[in-house]
């Protein structure tokens, strides 16, 4: 069963050169693969550092977020309409909206009752905000994707709609609408939204 190298017909010198060449080729292959992987990582990190962080478009509208007073509505040019049915246990709800020609948002709608903003809806221009951007902009820590994206925001319920319907959650998917409310989640009290 066991044959020596001489019995197999392979000269001893040729066998030694093969045993020396194969490990050398494996070593060279490992060095090349390590170099390629290192370069790929460096390029990815470099691109990540050079990608500018977009400014938070919600900051400009901090004065019209839920739990805020009504002073910001005039400053942003909102037009208001009174509804005559109960909403948020108040005898009258008022809906205000503004259409914007430029910027991230195409339309913003605010609902208030009793002198306090209860809900703010942001309609987002096409491809302007991704789910991951939204998480960073609003500082979200609890996100629940279920056809739409439900999240907690300052202890209250929020909702984001995908630009294209999807049953998959991904941070690179675009968002078409964001709704922020002052409705507490799981009996929690809303936290202040002041910057």
For each residue, the residues with C-beta under 8 A, 3 or more apart:
1:
2:
3: 7 8
4: 7 8
5: 8 10 12 15
6: 12
7: 3 4
8: 3 4 5
9:
10: 5 14 15
11: 14 15
12: 5 6 15 16
13: 16 17
14: 10 11 17 18
15: 5 10 11 12 18 19
16: 12 13 19 20
17: 13 14 20 21
18: 14 15 21 22
19: 15 16 22 23
20: 16 17 23 24
21: 17 18 24 25
22: 18 19 25 26
23: 19 20 26 27
24: 20 21 27 28
25: 21 22 28 29
26: 22 23 29 30
27: 23 24 30 31
28: 24 25 31 32
29: 25 26 32 33
30: 26 27 33 34
31: 27 28 34 35
32: 28 29 35 36
33: 29 30 36 37
34: 30 31 37 38
35: 31 32 38 39
36: 32 33 39 40
37: 33 34 40 41
38: 34 35 41 42
39: 35 36 42 43
40: 36 37 43 44
41: 37 38 44 45
42: 38 39 45 46
43: 39 40 46 47
44: 40 41 47 48
45: 41 42 48 49
46: 42 43 49 50
47: 43 44 50 51
48: 44 45 51
49: 45 46
50: 46 47
51: 47 48
52:
53: 136
54: 57 133
55: 59
56: 59 137
57: 54 60 61 103 104 105 128 129 137
58: 61 62 65 122 137 138
59: 55 56 62 195
60: 57
61: 57 58 64 65 72 76 105 108 120 122
62: 58 59 65 68 193 194 195
63: 68 71 72 75 76
64: 61 68 72 73 76 78 108 110 117 120
65: 58 61 62 68 117 120 180 193
66: 117 118 119 120 156 180 181 182 190 193
67: 116 117 154 182 190 192 193
68: 62 63 64 65 72 116 117 193 194
69: 72 115 116 117
70: 73 112 115 116 117
71: 63 74 75
72: 61 63 64 68 69 75 76
73: 64 70 76 78 80 96 110
74: 71 77 78
75: 63 71 72
76: 61 63 64 72 73 98 108
77: 74 98
78: 64 73 74 96 97 98 108 110
79: 96 97 98
80: 73 94 95 96
81: 94 95 96
82: 92 93 94
83: 87 92 93 94 95
84: 92
85: 93
86: 89 90 91 93
87: 83 90 93 111 113 118
88: 93 111 113 114 118
89: 86
90: 86 87 93 113 114
91: 86
92: 82 83 84 113
93: 82 83 85 86 87 88 90 111 112 113 118
94: 80 81 82 83 111 112 113
95: 80 81 83 109 110 111
96: 73 78 79 80 81 109 110 111 112
97: 78 79 107 108 109 110
98: 76 77 78 79 107 108
99: 106 107
100: 103 105 106 107 108
101:
102:
103: 57 100 125
104: 57 124 125 128 129
105: 57 61 100 108 122 123 124 125 128
106: 99 100 123 124 125
107: 97 98 99 100 122 123
108: 61 64 76 78 97 98 100 105 120 121 122 123
109: 95 96 97 120 121 123
110: 64 73 78 95 96 97 117 119 120 121
111: 87 88 93 94 95 96 117 118 119 120
112: 70 93 94 96 115 116 117 118
113: 87 88 90 92 93 94 116 118
114: 88 90
115: 69 70 112
116: 67 68 69 70 112 113 182
117: 64 65 66 67 68 69 70 110 111 112 120 182
118: 66 87 88 93 111 112 113 181 182
119: 66 110 111 179 180 181 182
120: 61 64 65 66 108 109 110 111 117 179 180
121: 108 109 110 177 178 179 180
122: 58 61 105 107 108 177 178 179 180
123: 105 106 107 108 109 176 177
124: 104 105 106 128 129 163 174 175 176 177 178
125: 103 104 105 106 128
126: 163 174 176
127: 163 174
128: 57 104 105 124 125 174
129: 57 104 124 133 134 137 174 175 178
130: 133 134 171 172 173 174 175
131: 134 135 149 160 162 169 170 171 172 173 174 175
132: 135 136 171 172
133: 54 129 130 136 137
134: 129 130 131 137 138 140 149 160 175 178
135: 131 132 138 140 143 171
136: 53 132 133 139
137: 56 57 58 129 133 134
138: 58 134 135 151 153 158 180
139: 136
140: 134 135 143 151 152 153 158
141: 152
142: 151 152
143: 135 140 149 150 151
144: 149 150 151
145: 148 149 150 169
146: 149 150
147: 165 167
148: 145 159 160 161 162
149: 131 134 143 144 145 146 159 160 161 162 169 175
150: 143 144 145 146 157 158 159
151: 138 140 142 143 144 157 158 159 160
152: 140 141 142 155 156 157 158 185
153: 138 140 156 157 158 180
154: 67 190 191 192 193
155: 152 184 185 188 189 190 191
156: 66 152 153 180 181 182 183 184 185 188 190 191
157: 150 151 152 153 181 183 184 185
158: 138 140 150 151 152 153 178 179 180 181
159: 148 149 150 151 178 179 181
160: 131 134 148 149 151 175 177 178 179
161: 148 149 175 176 177 178
162: 131 148 149 165 166 173 174 175 176
163: 124 126 127 173 174 175 176
164: 173 174
165: 147 162
166: 162 169 170 173
167: 147
168: 173
169: 131 145 149 166 173
170: 131 166 173
171: 130 131 132 135
172: 130 131 132
173: 130 131 162 163 164 166 168 169 170
174: 124 126 127 128 129 130 131 162 163 164
175: 124 129 130 131 134 149 160 161 162 163 178
176: 123 124 126 161 162 163
177: 121 122 123 124 160 161
178: 121 122 124 129 134 158 159 160 161 175
179: 119 120 121 122 158 159 160
180: 65 66 119 120 121 122 138 153 156 158
181: 66 118 119 156 157 158 159
182: 66 67 116 117 118 119 156 190
183: 156 157 190
184: 155 156 157 187 188 189 190
185: 152 155 156 157 188
186:
187: 184
188: 155 156 184 185
189: 155 184
190: 66 67 154 155 156 182 183 184 193
191: 154 155 156
192: 67 154
193: 62 65 66 67 68 154 190
194: 62 68
195: 59 62
